Amino acid sequence: MKHIKTFENYSVNEEGDIRKFFTGHDSSEDRDKAMMEFIKALDKAEADVKEKPELYMFNKEALLKAASKNNYLGGLRTQVGGRDKSKYYVIYDAETTGWENLASAAGSSKK
């Protein structure tokens, strides 16, 4: 019980915490850094695909669009195809913000 904070003792790093809760990034510089890291990962994936294009399913524009829509919170991964085990798919895994988690939990309640 001694670790429980009362409302009066709870402090929020106002702008940074609130911004991160809604956008997933502490600042616009943090978002820009995430975007540059994503673009590096995308360039690396593209280089891998160019070595053996017959093995990969890769759509750079779709991956960029998905990452931009998700505010560059997620990342890339390569996965073996479902039915076609001879192909590798480059996939964008989106992440959610605190606000999206809260909203999805509220929306999933049943009456």
C-alpha positions as CSV (number, residue, x, y, z in Angstrom):
1,M,0.0,0.0,0.0
2,K,2.9,2.4,0.6
3,H,3.6,2.5,-3.2
4,I,0.2,3.7,-4.1
5,K,0.1,7.4,-5.1
6,T,-2.8,9.7,-4.4
7,F,-4.1,11.9,-7.1
8,E,-2.5,15.0,-5.5
9,N,0.9,13.3,-5.6
10,Y,0.7,12.1,-9.1
11,S,2.6,14.4,-11.5
12,V,2.7,14.3,-15.3
13,N,5.6,15.5,-17.4
14,E,2.9,17.6,-18.9
15,E,3.6,18.0,-22.6
16,G,5.9,15.0,-23.2
17,D,3.7,12.4,-21.5
18,I,0.5,13.8,-23.0
19,R,2.0,14.0,-26.5
20,K,3.4,10.5,-26.2
21,F,0.1,9.1,-25.0
22,F,-1.7,10.5,-28.1
23,T,1.0,10.3,-30.8
24,G,3.4,7.6,-29.6
25,H,6.3,10.1,-29.7
26,D,7.8,12.5,-27.1
27,S,8.5,15.2,-29.7
28,S,8.6,15.9,-33.4
29,E,12.3,15.2,-33.2
30,D,11.5,11.7,-31.8
31,R,9.1,11.1,-34.6
32,D,11.6,12.2,-37.2
33,K,14.2,9.8,-35.7
34,A,11.7,7.0,-35.8
35,M,11.0,7.9,-39.5
36,M,14.7,7.8,-40.4
37,E,15.1,4.4,-38.6
38,F,12.2,3.0,-40.5
39,I,13.5,4.3,-43.8
40,K,16.9,2.7,-43.1
41,A,15.2,-0.6,-42.3
42,L,13.1,-0.3,-45.5
43,D,16.3,0.4,-47.6
44,K,18.0,-2.6,-46.1
45,A,14.9,-4.8,-46.9
46,E,14.9,-3.4,-50.4
47,A,18.6,-4.3,-50.8
48,D,17.8,-7.9,-49.7
49,V,14.9,-8.1,-52.1
50,K,17.1,-6.9,-55.0
51,E,19.6,-9.7,-54.4
52,K,16.9,-12.4,-55.0
53,P,13.7,-10.7,-56.2
54,E,12.1,-14.0,-57.1
55,L,12.0,-15.0,-53.5
56,Y,10.3,-11.9,-52.1
57,M,6.9,-10.1,-52.2
58,F,7.7,-6.5,-51.5
59,N,5.7,-3.3,-52.0
60,K,7.7,-0.3,-50.9
61,E,4.9,2.2,-51.5
62,A,2.4,0.2,-49.4
63,L,5.0,-0.2,-46.6
64,L,5.7,3.6,-46.6
65,K,2.0,4.4,-46.6
66,A,1.3,2.0,-43.7
67,A,4.2,3.4,-41.7
68,S,3.2,7.0,-42.3
69,K,-0.4,6.3,-41.3
70,N,0.9,4.6,-38.1
71,N,3.2,7.6,-37.3
72,Y,6.3,5.3,-37.8
73,L,5.6,3.5,-34.5
74,G,5.9,0.0,-35.9
75,G,8.6,-1.9,-37.7
76,L,9.4,-4.3,-40.6
77,R,9.7,-8.0,-40.5
78,T,10.1,-10.8,-43.1
79,Q,7.8,-13.7,-43.0
80,V,7.5,-16.9,-45.0
81,G,4.3,-17.0,-47.0
82,G,1.2,-18.8,-45.8
83,R,0.3,-21.3,-48.7
84,D,3.3,-20.4,-50.8
85,K,6.2,-21.4,-48.6
86,S,8.7,-20.5,-51.3
87,K,8.1,-16.7,-51.0
88,Y,9.1,-14.3,-48.2
89,Y,6.8,-11.3,-47.5
90,V,8.1,-8.0,-46.1
91,I,5.5,-6.9,-43.6
92,Y,4.9,-3.7,-41.6
93,D,3.8,-4.4,-38.0
94,A,1.9,-1.4,-36.6
95,E,2.0,-0.4,-33.0
96,T,-0.6,1.5,-31.1
97,T,-0.5,4.5,-28.9
98,G,-1.8,4.7,-25.3
99,W,-4.9,6.5,-26.6
100,E,-5.6,3.9,-29.2
101,N,-5.2,1.1,-26.6
102,L,-7.6,3.0,-24.3
103,A,-10.1,3.6,-27.1
104,S,-10.1,0.1,-28.3
105,A,-10.6,-1.3,-24.8
106,A,-13.6,1.1,-24.3
107,G,-15.1,0.2,-27.7
108,S,-14.9,-3.6,-27.1
109,S,-17.1,-3.6,-24.1
110,K,-20.4,-5.5,-24.5
111,K,-23.7,-4.4,-23.2
